[in-house]
Amino acid sequence: MMRHSMNKAKQCVQILNSGQIPVITGDQPLYALAKSVQWNWANRFSEEQIEVLFGDLHIEIAALRTIGDWLENSGWTSALSQANIASSGTADSFLRASHVSRTRHAHEVTARALYIIIQLS
């Protein structure tokens, strides 16, 4: 099925933008299948013929982990736990983006709080 989808993507791109390399994205299981197709049928699906990228979820996780690296040892997790937004263990898990939606929410709350502080000063 993945090979069929990759063939269709190549055909559509050839019709719409001849000469352009098609790009497909997929989260972990689909990404792994697409890479397997690329390795097993390298003559038809090489990286010069079709590009396979991680999907939005994995890109978001990488971005949240990068923010976590920046915030590590900054006192952010202590502030979250002292404000009763999250327990200390949960706040520490935000640095590693263990749970994407909770981590995103914590960063949104922090950004909104900082925005309000800036507006008041």
Contact map, one row per residue, 1 for C-alpha under 8 A:
1111100000000000000000000000000000000000000000000000000000000000000000000000000000000000000000000000000000000000000000000
1111110000000000000000000000010011001000000000000000000000000000000000000000000000000000000000000000000000000000000000000
1111111000000000000000000000000001001000000000000000000000000000000000000000000000000000000000000000000000000000000000000
1111111100000000000000000000000000000000000000000000000000000000000000000000000000000000000000000000000000000000000000000
1111111110000000000000000000000000000000000000000000000000000000000000000000000000000000000000000000000000000000000000000
0111111111000000000000010000000001000000000010000100000000000000000000000000000000000000000000000000000000000000000000000
0011111111100000000000000000000000000000000000000000000000000000000000000000000000000000000000000000000000000000000000000
0001111111110000000000000000000000000000000000000000000000000000000000000000000000000000000000000000000000000000000000000
0000111111111000000001010000000000000000000000000000000000000000000000000000000000000000000000000000000000000000000000000
0000011111111100000011000000000000000000000000000100000000000000000000000000000000000000000000000000000000000000000000000
0000001111111110000000000000000000000000000000000000000000000000000000000000000000000000000000000000000000000000000000000
0000000111111111000000000000000000000000000000000000000000000000000000000000000000000000000000000000000000000000000000000
0000000011111111110111000000000000000000000000000000000000000000000000000000000000000000000000000000000000000000000000000
0000000001111111111100000000000000000000000000000000000000000000000000000000000000000000000000000000000000000000000000000
0000000000111111110000000000000000000000000000000000000000000000000000000000000000000000000000000000000000000000000000000
0000000000011111110000000000000000000000000000000000000000000000000000000000000000000000000000000000000000000000000000000
0000000000001111111100000000000000000000000000000000000000000000000000000000000000000000000000000000000000000000000000000
0000000000001111111100000000000000000000000000000000000000000000000000000000000000000000000000000000000000000000000000000
0000000000000100111110000000000000000000000000000000000000000000000000000000000000000000000000000000000000000000000000000
0000000000001100111111000000000000000000000000000000000000000000000000000000000000000000000000000000000000000000000000000
0000000001001000001111100000000000000000000000011110000000000000000000000000000000000000000000000000000000000000000000000
0000000011001000000111110000000000000000000000001110000000000000000000000000000000000000000000000000000000000000000000000
0000000000000000000011111000000000000000000000000111100000000000000000000000000000000000000000000000000000000000000000000
0000010010000000000001111100000000000000000000000111100000000000000000000000000000000000000000000000000000000000000000000
0000000000000000000000111110001000000000000000000001111000000000000000000000000000000000000000000000000000000000000000000
0000000000000000000000011111111000000000000000000001111100000000000000000000000000000000000000000000000000000000000000000
0000000000000000000000001111111000000000000000000000011111000000000000000000000000000000000000000000000000000000000000000
0000000000000000000000000111111100000000000000000000011001000000000000000000000000000000000000000000000000000000000000000
0000000000000000000000000111111110000000000000000000000000000000000000000000000000000000000000000000000000000000000000000
0100000000000000000000000111111111000000000000000000000000000000000000000000000000000000000000000000000000000000000000000
0000000000000000000000001111111111100000000000000001111000000000000000000000000000000000000000000000000000000000000000000
0000000000000000000000000001111111110000000000000000000000000000000000000000000000000000000000000000000000000000000000000
0100000000000000000000000000111111111000000000000000000000000000000000000000000000000000000000000000000000000000000000000
0110010000000000000000000000011111111100000000000001000000000000000000000000000000000000000000000000000000000000000000000
0000000000000000000000000000001111111110000000000001000000000000000000000000000000000000000000000000000000000000000000000
0000000000000000000000000000000111111111000000000000000000000000000000000000000000000000000000000000000000000000000000000
0110000000000000000000000000000011111111110010000000000000000000000000000000000000000000000000000000000000000000000000000
0000000000000000000000000000000001111111110111100000000000000000000000000000000000000000000000000000000000000000000000000
0000000000000000000000000000000000111111110011000000000000000000000000000000000000000000000000000000000000000000000000000
0000000000000000000000000000000000011111110000000000000000000000000000000000000000000000000000000000000000000000000000000
0000000000000000000000000000000000001111111111000000000000000000000000000000000000000000000000000000000000000000000000000
0000000000000000000000000000000000001111111111000000000000000000000000000000000000000000000000000000000000000000000000000
0000000000000000000000000000000000000000111111000000000000000000000000000000000000000000000000000000000000000000000000000
0000000000000000000000000000000000000100111111001000000000000000000000000000000000000000000000000000000000000000000000000
0000010000000000000000000000000000001110111111111100000000000000000000000000000000000000000000000000000000000000000000000
0000000000000000000000000000000000000110111111111100000000000000000000000000000000000000000000000000000000000000000000000
0000000000000000000000000000000000000100000011111111000000000000000000000000000000000000000000000000000000000000000000000
0000000000000000000010000000000000000000000011111110000000000000000000000000000000000000000000000000000000000000000000000
0000000000000000000011000000000000000000000111111110000000000000000000000000000000000000000000000000000000000000000000000
0000010001000000000011110000000000000000000011111111000000000000000000000000000000000000000000000000000000000000000000000
0000000000000000000011110000000000000000000000111111100000000000000000000000000000000000000000000000000000000000000000000
0000000000000000000000111100001001100000000000100111110000000000000000000000000000000000000000000000000000000000000000000
0000000000000000000000111100001000000000000000000011111000000000000000000000000000000000000000000000000000000000000000000
0000000000000000000000001111001000000000000000000001111111100000000000000000000000000000000000000000000000000000000000000
0000000000000000000000001111001000000000000000000000111111100000000000000000000000000000000000000000000000000000000000000
0000000000000000000000000110000000000000000000000000011111110000000000000000000000000000000000000000000000000000000000000
0000000000000000000000000010000000000000000000000000011111111000000000000000000000000000000000000000000000000000000000000
0000000000000000000000000011000000000000000000000000011111111100000000000000000000000000000000000000000000000000000000000
0000000000000000000000000000000000000000000000000000011111111110000000000000000000000000000000000000000000000000000000000
0000000000000000000000000000000000000000000000000000000111111111000000000000000000000000000000000000000000000000000000000
0000000000000000000000000000000000000000000000000000000011111111100000000000000000000000000000001001000000000000000000000
0000000000000000000000000000000000000000000000000000000001111111110000000000000000000000000000000000000000000000000000000
0000000000000000000000000000000000000000000000000000000000111111111000000000000000000000000000000000000000000000000000000
0000000000000000000000000000000000000000000000000000000000011111111100000000000000000000000000111000001100000000000000000
0000000000000000000000000000000000000000000000000000000000001111111110000000000000000000000000111000000000000000000000000
0000000000000000000000000000000000000000000000000000000000000111111111000000000000000000000000000000000000000000000000000
0000000000000000000000000000000000000000000000000000000000000011111111100000000000000000000000100000000000000000000000000
0000000000000000000000000000000000000000000000000000000000000001111111110000000000000000000001111000000000000000000000000
0000000000000000000000000000000000000000000000000000000000000000111111110000000000000000000000100000000000000000000000000
0000000000000000000000000000000000000000000000000000000000000000011111110000000000000000000000000000000000000000000000000
0000000000000000000000000000000000000000000000000000000000000000001111111111000000000000000000100000000000000000000000000
0000000000000000000000000000000000000000000000000000000000000000000111111111000000000000000000100000000000000000000000000
0000000000000000000000000000000000000000000000000000000000000000000000111111000000000000000000000000000000000000000000000
0000000000000000000000000000000000000000000000000000000000000000000000111111100000000000000000000000000000000000000000000
0000000000000000000000000000000000000000000000000000000000000000000000111111111000000000000000000000000000000000000000000
0000000000000000000000000000000000000000000000000000000000000000000000111111111100000000000000000000000000000000000000000
0000000000000000000000000000000000000000000000000000000000000000000000000111111110000001001100000000000000000000000000000
0000000000000000000000000000000000000000000000000000000000000000000000000011111111000001001000000000000000000000000000000
0000000000000000000000000000000000000000000000000000000000000000000000000011111111100000000000000000000000000000000000000
0000000000000000000000000000000000000000000000000000000000000000000000000001111111111111001000000000000000000000000000000
0000000000000000000000000000000000000000000000000000000000000000000000000000111111111111001000000000000000000000000000000
0000000000000000000000000000000000000000000000000000000000000000000000000000011111111000000000000000000000000000000000000
0000000000000000000000000000000000000000000000000000000000000000000000000000001111111100000000000000000000000000000000000
0000000000000000000000000000000000000000000000000000000000000000000000000000000111111110000000000000000000000000000000000
0000000000000000000000000000000000000000000000000000000000000000000000000000000111111110000000000000000000000000000000000
0000000000000000000000000000000000000000000000000000000000000000000000000000000110111111111000000000000000000000000000000
0000000000000000000000000000000000000000000000000000000000000000000000000000000110011111111000000000000000000000000000000
0000000000000000000000000000000000000000000000000000000000000000000000000000110110000111111100000000000000000000000000000
0000000000000000000000000000000000000000000000000000000000000000000000000000000000000111111110000000000000000000000000000
0000000000000000000000000000000000000000000000000000000000000000000000000000000000000111111111000000000000000000000000000
0000000000000000000000000000000000000000000000000000000000000000000000000000110110000111111111100000000000000000000000000
0000000000000000000000000000000000000000000000000000000000000000000000000000100000000001111111110000000000000000000000000
0000000000000000000000000000000000000000000000000000000000000000000000000000000000000000111111111110000000000000000000000
0000000000000000000000000000000000000000000000000000000000000000000100000000000000000000011111111110011001000000000000000
0000000000000000000000000000000000000000000000000000000000000001101110110000000000000000001111111100001000000000000000000
0000000000000000000000000000000000000000000000000000000000000001100100000000000000000000000111111100000000000000000000000
0000000000000000000000000000000000000000000000000000000000001001100100000000000000000000000011111111001000000000000000000
0000000000000000000000000000000000000000000000000000000000000000000000000000000000000000000011111111001000000000000000000
0000000000000000000000000000000000000000000000000000000000000000000000000000000000000000000011001111111000000000000000000
0000000000000000000000000000000000000000000000000000000000001000000000000000000000000000000000001111111100000000000000000
0000000000000000000000000000000000000000000000000000000000000000000000000000000000000000000000000011111110000000000000000
0000000000000000000000000000000000000000000000000000000000000000000000000000000000000000000001000011111111000000000000000
0000000000000000000000000000000000000000000000000000000000000001000000000000000000000000000001101111111111100000000000000
0000000000000000000000000000000000000000000000000000000000000001000000000000000000000000000000000001111111110000000000000
0000000000000000000000000000000000000000000000000000000000000000000000000000000000000000000000000000111111111000000000000
0000000000000000000000000000000000000000000000000000000000000000000000000000000000000000000001000000011111111100000000000
0000000000000000000000000000000000000000000000000000000000000000000000000000000000000000000000000000001111111110000000000
0000000000000000000000000000000000000000000000000000000000000000000000000000000000000000000000000000000111111111000000000
0000000000000000000000000000000000000000000000000000000000000000000000000000000000000000000000000000000011111111100000000
0000000000000000000000000000000000000000000000000000000000000000000000000000000000000000000000000000000001111111110000000
0000000000000000000000000000000000000000000000000000000000000000000000000000000000000000000000000000000000111111111000000
0000000000000000000000000000000000000000000000000000000000000000000000000000000000000000000000000000000000011111111100000
0000000000000000000000000000000000000000000000000000000000000000000000000000000000000000000000000000000000001111111110000
0000000000000000000000000000000000000000000000000000000000000000000000000000000000000000000000000000000000000111111111000
0000000000000000000000000000000000000000000000000000000000000000000000000000000000000000000000000000000000000011111111100
0000000000000000000000000000000000000000000000000000000000000000000000000000000000000000000000000000000000000001111111110
0000000000000000000000000000000000000000000000000000000000000000000000000000000000000000000000000000000000000000111111111
0000000000000000000000000000000000000000000000000000000000000000000000000000000000000000000000000000000000000000011111111
0000000000000000000000000000000000000000000000000000000000000000000000000000000000000000000000000000000000000000001111111
0000000000000000000000000000000000000000000000000000000000000000000000000000000000000000000000000000000000000000000111111
0000000000000000000000000000000000000000000000000000000000000000000000000000000000000000000000000000000000000000000011111
